[in-house]
């Protein structure tokens, strides 16, 4: 291992733990409610009346609901689009809580983030394997000729589409391996993977986010930076499970393993 790589990993890990435990990080999520499941418009423990109309969410609130929109007390009605930024910046709130509007395959929902959530208060860190250079290997990304979407089960048991942009190839423990990966808007890659430690020594699946490949498709595949998915921190996330072919036939004893 190189000192620089090890030190970089330590800084990355400190930042990761701080991000996870921040007031509106994944530990603060206390509920995800799909509006179509509540035709009367009353979501569990969330004030106001919520409905879907014309491809947007409508919220109606009275003064006693105590809601705010854009930081100001709100009464009456408003049309809302999905919140795409950090949860702390969601338009609708009540006190320190934030209600994040989301949409998944045209199904609208509201997430309830509370900095006082029991999971956040009880957080005792993330178990992670110390840095080991053998888990950082070169990789080559080959894009698909066209975008692909596969149907995969999500953590809530519902099957949804997962967009994939290509294949990431690398050699680990003497084995030639591949992962199907998504391509993010900034060019970085995102893989949902499992390995032979999944569910036995580490969480049942993990995420990996390699850097954007260069013009020849080269990037680094560093499993020291494998991370727990959001659903490891709160049951109310709908993380996708690994797509076909993304269960590696090696024991990836690296990266984040499970909650402390």
Secondary structure, DSSP 8 states (H G I E B T S, - for coil): --HHHHHHHHHHHHHHHHHHTSTTSGGGEEEEEEGGG-TTS--TT--SEEEEETTEEEEEE-GGG--EETTEE--EEEEE----S-GGG-SEEETTEEEEEEEETTEEEEEEE-TT-HHHHH---EEE----GGGEEEEEEEEEEEEEEEEEEBTTS-EEEEEEEEEEEEEETTEEEEEEEEE-TTS-EEEEEB-TTBTTTB-S-EEE------TTSEEEEEGGG-EE-GGGT-TT---B---TT-B-SS----SEEEE-
